[in-house]
Amino acid sequence: MQFIDQAKIEVEAGKGGDGIVAFRREKFVPAGGPSGGNGGRGGSVILVASDNLQTLLDFRYKRCFVAKNGSRGGPKNKTGASGEDLLIEVPCGTAVYNGETDELIGDLTKPEQTLLVAEGGKGGLGNKYFLSNRNRAPEHALPGLDGEIKALRLELKLLAEVGIIGLPNAGKSTLISALSAARPKIADYPFTTLVPNLGVVRKPTGDGTVFADIPGLIEGASQGAGLGHDFLRHIERTRLLLHVIDATSEDVIGEYNTIVQELQSYGRELRDKTQIIALNKIDAVDKESVDLEALATELNHLSYAPVFIISAVTGEGLQPMLQKIWDTLDALNMEEEENIEIEVSSL
């Protein structure tokens, strides 16, 4: 399945039905009276978050969506039928922007969450509405109003608790395949991963946590170099960053600084996210010429983050790292709950 995380679409809500002019002919009512019904409301366009979708691929083939019009009013004061609302499914994690102003309209993060993006037009008024003491036989009605037409930009941001970041060939894909059932394409050249990969890693309690392998980060990614700018947005929703660094690199500290600089340049508080560092590929390191403990200590002093020396290939060091990830996520959960309690008590 092709991974598409941006799309532009146009939505058009239904037009309201016209009101009509009609007069009743009723026994024992010599003058009759107006009985034209109102038109029905036009259908609205509503986005619905679905956990069955993982990509915006469907919107590459269909870009225009039109809801049903309302029906015109009927005689005997009958209101026309409302147009059926158009429900459009999008993946959970979809942010919806006004295509013209780039203003955020809404963010769909939970299954079944809905967002009204184009409201149907109101039905026109029938002549019954215009009955008054001065005008006992009104002969005019109003047409239905047009529905809203909007250009939208959809942007999918993956929902994952842990984002795996690092330069190409740091071993991120190998790591996510070792931790979960995900099977990304892996090769010995840098840009194997061209799309984010998701994997579910099981906790000791049996619960699953979603990890996302974020591809394409290189120097200049935040300014649009390579693929990184396209995928940095997926880090925004993660709660914890697992920064993987190639221990066989000639400049381990430089590689760490490169990724940190890109996070800082991109903004949106990515640099402030909690991090855990994994010094990977120790199975391929000449341990007589490379002091891994000294490298880990230097990285810890730079980042103030815990550093683990691991091998995604052999599995060495993975369990202590995972335990630290679970403990950190639990601490973040407790912190969020405390903040919610403080906010509620202050209301």
WOVEN-V760135 format. One record per residue. N is the residue number from 1. PSI is psi as a letter, one per 40 degrees, with the letter a starting at -180 (NA if undefined). BURIAL is 1 if it has 9 or more other C-alpha atoms within 8 Angstrom, else 0. Layout:
<<N:PSI:BURIAL> <N:PSI:BURIAL>>
//
This chain:
<<1:h:0> <2:h:0> <3:h:1> <4:h:0> <5:e:1> <6:i:1> <7:i:1> <8:h:1> <9:i:1> <10:h:1> <11:i:1> <12:h:1> <13:i:1> <14:i:1> <15:i:1> <16:i:1> <17:i:1> <18:i:1> <19:i:1> <20:i:1> <21:h:1> <22:i:1> <23:h:1> <24:i:1> <25:h:0> <26:h:0> <27:h:0> <28:e:0> <29:g:0> <30:d:0> <31:e:0> <32:a:1> <33:i:1> <34:h:1> <35:f:1> <36:h:1> <37:i:1> <38:i:1> <39:i:1> <40:i:1> <41:i:1> <42:i:1> <43:i:1> <44:i:1> <45:h:1> <46:h:1> <47:h:1> <48:h:1> <49:h:1> <50:h:1> <51:e:0> <52:e:0> <53:i:1> <54:e:0> <55:i:1> <56:f:1> <57:d:1> <58:d:0> <59:e:1> <60:d:0> <61:d:0> <62:h:0> <63:e:1> <64:h:0> <65:h:1> <66:h:1> <67:i:1> <68:i:1> <69:i:1> <70:i:1> <71:i:1> <72:i:1> <73:i:1> <74:i:1> <75:i:1> <76:f:1> <77:f:1> <78:h:1> <79:h:1> <80:i:1> <81:i:1> <82:i:1> <83:i:1> <84:h:1> <85:i:1> <86:h:1> <87:h:0> <88:h:0> <89:h:0> <90:i:1> <91:i:1> <92:h:1> <93:e:1> <94:h:1> <95:h:1> <96:h:1> <97:i:1> <98:h:1> <99:e:1> <100:d:0> <101:e:0> <102:f:0> <103:h:0> <104:h:1> <105:d:1> <106:i:0> <107:h:1> <108:h:1> <109:e:1> <110:i:1> <111:h:1> <112:e:0> <113:h:1> <114:i:1> <115:h:1> <116:h:1> <117:e:1> <118:h:1> <119:h:1> <120:i:1> <121:i:1> <122:i:1> <123:i:1> <124:i:1> <125:h:1> <126:i:1> <127:e:1> <128:d:1> <129:d:0> <130:e:0> <131:h:1> <132:i:0> <133:d:0> <134:d:0> <135:g:0> <136:e:1> <137:g:0> <138:h:1> <139:f:0> <140:i:0> <141:i:1> <142:i:1> <143:i:1> <144:i:1> <145:i:1> <146:i:1> <147:i:1> <148:i:1> <149:h:1> <150:i:1> <151:h:1> <152:i:1> <153:h:1> <154:h:1> <155:h:1> <156:h:1> <157:h:1> <158:i:1> <159:h:1> <160:i:1> <161:d:1> <162:h:1> <163:h:1> <164:h:1> <165:i:1> <166:i:1> <167:i:1> <168:i:1> <169:e:1> <170:e:1> <171:f:1> <172:d:1> <173:d:1> <174:d:1> <175:d:1> <176:d:1> <177:d:1> <178:d:1> <179:d:0> <180:a:1> <181:e:1> <182:i:1> <183:g:0> <184:i:1> <185:h:0> <186:h:0> <187:i:0> <188:f:0> <189:i:0> <190:d:0> <191:f:0> <192:d:1> <193:h:1> <194:e:0> <195:i:0> <196:i:1> <197:h:1> <198:i:1> <199:i:1> <200:h:1> <201:h:1> <202:h:1> <203:i:1> <204:d:0> <205:e:0> <206:e:0> <207:i:0> <208:h:0> <209:h:1> <210:h:1> <211:i:1> <212:h:1> <213:h:1> <214:h:1> <215:i:1> <216:e:1> <217:h:1> <218:i:1> <219:h:0> <220:e:1> <221:d:1> <222:e:1> <223:e:0> <224:e:1> <225:h:1> <226:a:1> <227:e:1> <228:d:1> <229:d:1> <230:d:0> <231:e:1> <232:d:1> <233:d:0> <234:e:1> <235:d:1> <236:d:1> <237:e:1> <238:i:1> <239:d:1> <240:h:1> <241:h:1> <242:h:1> <243:h:1> <244:h:1> <245:h:1> <246:h:1> <247:e:1> <248:e:1> <249:i:0> <250:e:0> <251:g:0> <252:d:1> <253:d:0> <254:d:0> <255:d:1> <256:d:1> <257:d:0> <258:d:1> <259:d:1> <260:d:1> <261:d:0> <262:d:1> <263:d:1> <264:d:1> <265:d:0> <266:d:1> <267:a:0> <268:f:0> <269:f:0> <270:d:1> <271:d:0> <272:e:0> <273:i:1> <274:h:0> <275:i:1> <276:h:1> <277:h:1> <278:h:1> <279:h:1> <280:i:1> <281:f:1> <282:e:1> <283:d:0> <284:e:0> <285:h:1> <286:g:0> <287:e:0> <288:d:0> <289:e:0> <290:h:0> <291:g:0> <292:d:1> <293:d:0> <294:d:0> <295:d:1> <296:d:1> <297:d:1> <298:d:0> <299:d:1> <300:d:1> <301:d:0> <302:d:0> <303:e:0> <304:f:0> <305:i:1> <306:i:0> <307:h:1> <308:h:1> <309:h:1> <310:i:1> <311:h:1> <312:d:1> <313:d:1> <314:e:0> <315:e:1> <316:h:0> <317:e:1> <318:d:1> <319:d:0> <320:d:0> <321:d:1> <322:d:0> <323:d:0> <324:d:0> <325:d:1> <326:d:1> <327:d:0> <328:d:0> <329:d:1> <330:d:0> <331:d:0> <332:d:0> <333:d:0> <334:d:0> <335:d:0> <336:d:0> <337:d:0> <338:d:0> <339:d:0> <340:d:0> <341:d:0> <342:d:0> <343:d:0> <344:d:0> <345:d:0> <346:e:0> <347:NA:0>>
//
